[in-house]
Amino acid sequence: MSVRIITGILKGREVFLPKGSRFRPSTHYLREMLFSIIGPGKINDAVFLDVFAGSGVVGIEAISRGARKVIFLEKSHKCVESIRSNLVRFEVEDRGTVLKMDATRELPAIGRALDYHEVVDIVFIDPPFSAPLEIPLLATVTRNRNLFAPDCRFFLETRLEPGGLPDELIVADQRKTSSSVLTTLEFG
């Protein structure tokens, strides 16, 4: 199974998914909506964090659209190897760092993928719908605010509208698709 990059320098390229994987890659529609909200001016030269990366298609799409660096966080060994393989195949491995980790427990470790004085500008969070991990992850984000730009935007894809969000984050936008909700969060 594969999904295609929508636009940019990798337009039309197939992102191969790990064999036997049982996750759902973000749909074409959701990716188009996400990058439309972000806008071309914000993605250019940004540091993009793809949390619960799965196939890595969202992060690879960010590279294709001009992100300077993408950090992929994924705990599945198969998915990590698949993301790395796709980056090499597309000859963009210098713009992607893949970290095998449990993002809810090890988020501060992304600091090792950042250059001196570098912070994350945009975050896409797509936890498994079967395990609502977004609240513990967002609590970790607020405790490690120094890793993120003051105007960092967090894009959260969930099955239902998220509840119980940390007080330090405000909902800036929320849009529904046929199968999920895309919530934009900012530091308050």
GUGU-49416 format. One record per residue (C-alpha): residue in three letters; x, y, z; chain; residue number from 1. Coordinates in steps of 0.25 Angstrom, whole numbers, plus 2048, in hexadecimal, padded with zeros to 3 digits. Layout:
N
{rec "ala",{X,Y,Z},"A",NUM}
...
% end
This chain:
188
{rec "met",{800,800,800},"A",1}
{rec "ser",{805,80E,7FD},"A",2}
{rec "val",{800,81D,7FE},"A",3}
{rec "arg",{804,828,7F5},"A",4}
{rec "ile",{80A,836,7F8},"A",5}
{rec "ile",{800,840,7F4},"A",6}
{rec "thr",{809,84C,7F0},"A",7}
{rec "gly",{817,852,7F0},"A",8}
{rec "ile",{825,84D,7EC},"A",9}
{rec "leu",{820,83E,7EF},"A",10}
{rec "lys",{812,840,7E8},"A",11}
{rec "gly",{80D,832,7E4},"A",12}
{rec "arg",{817,82A,7EA},"A",13}
{rec "glu",{812,81D,7F2},"A",14}
{rec "val",{815,81C,800},"A",15}
{rec "phe",{816,80D,803},"A",16}
{rec "leu",{810,808,810},"A",17}
{rec "pro",{816,7FD,818},"A",18}
{rec "lys",{811,7EF,815},"A",19}
{rec "gly",{806,7EA,81E},"A",20}
{rec "ser",{804,7F7,825},"A",21}
{rec "arg",{7F6,7FA,82B},"A",22}
{rec "phe",{7F6,809,82C},"A",23}
{rec "arg",{7EE,813,824},"A",24}
{rec "pro",{7F7,81D,81D},"A",25}
{rec "ser",{7F1,82B,81C},"A",26}
{rec "thr",{7E8,82D,811},"A",27}
{rec "his",{7EB,835,804},"A",28}
{rec "tyr",{7DF,83F,809},"A",29}
{rec "leu",{7E4,841,817},"A",30}
{rec "arg",{7F3,843,812},"A",31}
{rec "glu",{7ED,84D,808},"A",32}
{rec "met",{7E5,854,813},"A",33}
{rec "leu",{7F1,854,81C},"A",34}
{rec "phe",{7FB,85B,813},"A",35}
{rec "ser",{7F0,865,80E},"A",36}
{rec "ile",{7EE,869,81D},"A",37}
{rec "ile",{7FE,86A,81F},"A",38}
{rec "gly",{800,872,812},"A",39}
{rec "pro",{80C,872,809},"A",40}
{rec "gly",{812,87E,810},"A",41}
{rec "lys",{813,876,81D},"A",42}
{rec "ile",{818,869,818},"A",43}
{rec "asn",{823,86E,811},"A",44}
{rec "asp",{830,86D,819},"A",45}
{rec "ala",{828,868,825},"A",46}
{rec "val",{82C,85D,82F},"A",47}
{rec "phe",{821,853,82E},"A",48}
{rec "leu",{81E,848,839},"A",49}
{rec "asp",{816,83C,834},"A",50}
{rec "val",{811,835,841},"A",51}
{rec "phe",{80C,826,840},"A",52}
{rec "ala",{811,827,832},"A",53}
{rec "gly",{80D,819,82D},"A",54}
{rec "ser",{80F,819,81E},"A",55}
{rec "gly",{816,827,81F},"A",56}
{rec "val",{80E,82C,814},"A",57}
{rec "val",{80A,839,81B},"A",58}
{rec "gly",{819,83C,81E},"A",59}
{rec "ile",{81D,839,810},"A",60}
{rec "glu",{812,842,80A},"A",61}
{rec "ala",{818,84D,813},"A",62}
{rec "ile",{826,84A,80D},"A",63}
{rec "ser",{820,84B,7FF},"A",64}
{rec "arg",{819,858,802},"A",65}
{rec "gly",{826,85F,807},"A",66}
{rec "ala",{828,85B,816},"A",67}
{rec "arg",{837,85D,819},"A",68}
{rec "lys",{837,851,823},"A",69}
{rec "val",{82D,846,827},"A",70}
{rec "ile",{82E,83E,834},"A",71}
{rec "phe",{826,831,834},"A",72}
{rec "leu",{822,82B,841},"A",73}
{rec "glu",{81E,81C,840},"A",74}
{rec "lys",{81F,811,849},"A",75}
{rec "ser",{81D,805,83F},"A",76}
{rec "his",{82A,800,83A},"A",77}
{rec "lys",{823,7FC,82D},"A",78}
{rec "cys",{81E,80A,82B},"A",79}
{rec "val",{82B,810,82E},"A",80}
{rec "glu",{832,808,824},"A",81}
{rec "ser",{828,80B,81A},"A",82}
{rec "ile",{829,81A,81C},"A",83}
{rec "arg",{838,819,81B},"A",84}
{rec "ser",{837,811,80E},"A",85}
{rec "asn",{82D,81B,808},"A",86}
{rec "leu",{836,827,80C},"A",87}
{rec "val",{842,820,805},"A",88}
{rec "arg",{83A,81C,7F9},"A",89}
{rec "phe",{835,82B,7F7},"A",90}
{rec "glu",{844,830,7FA},"A",91}
{rec "val",{83F,839,805},"A",92}
{rec "glu",{845,832,811},"A",93}
{rec "asp",{84D,83E,814},"A",94}
{rec "arg",{840,845,818},"A",95}
{rec "gly",{83A,83A,820},"A",96}
{rec "thr",{83E,835,82E},"A",97}
{rec "val",{836,828,832},"A",98}
{rec "leu",{836,825,841},"A",99}
{rec "lys",{831,818,846},"A",100}
{rec "met",{82A,81C,853},"A",101}
{rec "asp",{81E,81C,85B},"A",102}
{rec "ala",{81A,82B,859},"A",103}
{rec "thr",{811,82B,866},"A",104}
{rec "arg",{81D,827,86F},"A",105}
{rec "glu",{829,82C,867},"A",106}
{rec "leu",{825,839,860},"A",107}
{rec "pro",{831,841,866},"A",108}
{rec "ala",{83A,838,85F},"A",109}
{rec "ile",{837,840,852},"A",110}
{rec "gly",{841,84A,857},"A",111}
{rec "arg",{84C,841,851},"A",112}
{rec "ala",{846,843,843},"A",113}
{rec "leu",{846,852,844},"A",114}
{rec "asp",{852,85B,841},"A",115}
{rec "tyr",{857,865,84B},"A",116}
{rec "his",{84C,870,84D},"A",117}
{rec "glu",{843,869,844},"A",118}
{rec "val",{834,866,848},"A",119}
{rec "val",{828,85F,842},"A",120}
{rec "asp",{81F,868,83A},"A",121}
{rec "ile",{813,85F,836},"A",122}
{rec "val",{80F,852,83D},"A",123}
{rec "phe",{805,847,837},"A",124}
{rec "ile",{800,83D,841},"A",125}
{rec "asp",{7F8,831,83C},"A",126}
{rec "pro",{7F7,827,848},"A",127}
{rec "pro",{7F0,819,845},"A",128}
{rec "phe",{7E1,81B,846},"A",129}
{rec "ser",{7E0,80F,84E},"A",130}
{rec "ala",{7E9,815,859},"A",131}
{rec "pro",{7E7,823,85D},"A",132}
{rec "leu",{7F5,827,860},"A",133}
{rec "glu",{7F4,836,85C},"A",134}
{rec "ile",{7F1,83B,86A},"A",135}
{rec "pro",{7FE,835,871},"A",136}
{rec "leu",{806,83A,864},"A",137}
{rec "leu",{801,848,865},"A",138}
{rec "ala",{803,849,874},"A",139}
{rec "thr",{812,845,871},"A",140}
{rec "val",{812,850,866},"A",141}
{rec "thr",{80E,85A,870},"A",142}
{rec "arg",{819,855,87A},"A",143}
{rec "asn",{823,856,86F},"A",144}
{rec "arg",{81F,864,868},"A",145}
{rec "asn",{82E,868,866},"A",146}
{rec "leu",{82E,85E,85A},"A",147}
{rec "phe",{823,865,853},"A",148}
{rec "ala",{823,873,84C},"A",149}
{rec "pro",{81A,87D,854},"A",150}
{rec "asp",{810,87D,848},"A",151}
{rec "cys",{811,86E,846},"A",152}
{rec "arg",{804,868,841},"A",153}
{rec "phe",{800,85A,844},"A",154}
{rec "phe",{7F7,852,83B},"A",155}
{rec "leu",{7EF,847,842},"A",156}
{rec "glu",{7E8,83C,83A},"A",157}
{rec "thr",{7DE,834,842},"A",158}
{rec "arg",{7D2,82C,840},"A",159}
{rec "leu",{7C9,835,849},"A",160}
{rec "glu",{7CB,844,84E},"A",161}
{rec "pro",{7D6,843,858},"A",162}
{rec "gly",{7D2,846,867},"A",163}
{rec "gly",{7DA,849,873},"A",164}
{rec "leu",{7E5,851,86C},"A",165}
{rec "pro",{7F0,858,874},"A",166}
{rec "asp",{7EC,866,879},"A",167}
{rec "glu",{7F9,86B,872},"A",168}
{rec "leu",{7F4,868,864},"A",169}
{rec "ile",{7E8,86E,85D},"A",170}
{rec "val",{7E0,869,852},"A",171}
{rec "ala",{7E2,873,846},"A",172}
{rec "asp",{7DA,86B,83C},"A",173}
{rec "gln",{7D3,85E,83A},"A",174}
{rec "arg",{7CE,857,82E},"A",175}
{rec "lys",{7C7,84A,82C},"A",176}
{rec "thr",{7C9,840,821},"A",177}
{rec "ser",{7C0,833,81E},"A",178}
{rec "ser",{7C9,82B,827},"A",179}
{rec "ser",{7D1,834,830},"A",180}
{rec "val",{7D2,842,837},"A",181}
{rec "leu",{7DE,84B,834},"A",182}
{rec "thr",{7E1,855,840},"A",183}
{rec "thr",{7EB,860,83F},"A",184}
{rec "leu",{7F1,864,84D},"A",185}
{rec "glu",{7FA,86F,851},"A",186}
{rec "phe",{801,873,85E},"A",187}
{rec "gly",{7F7,87C,866},"A",188}
% end
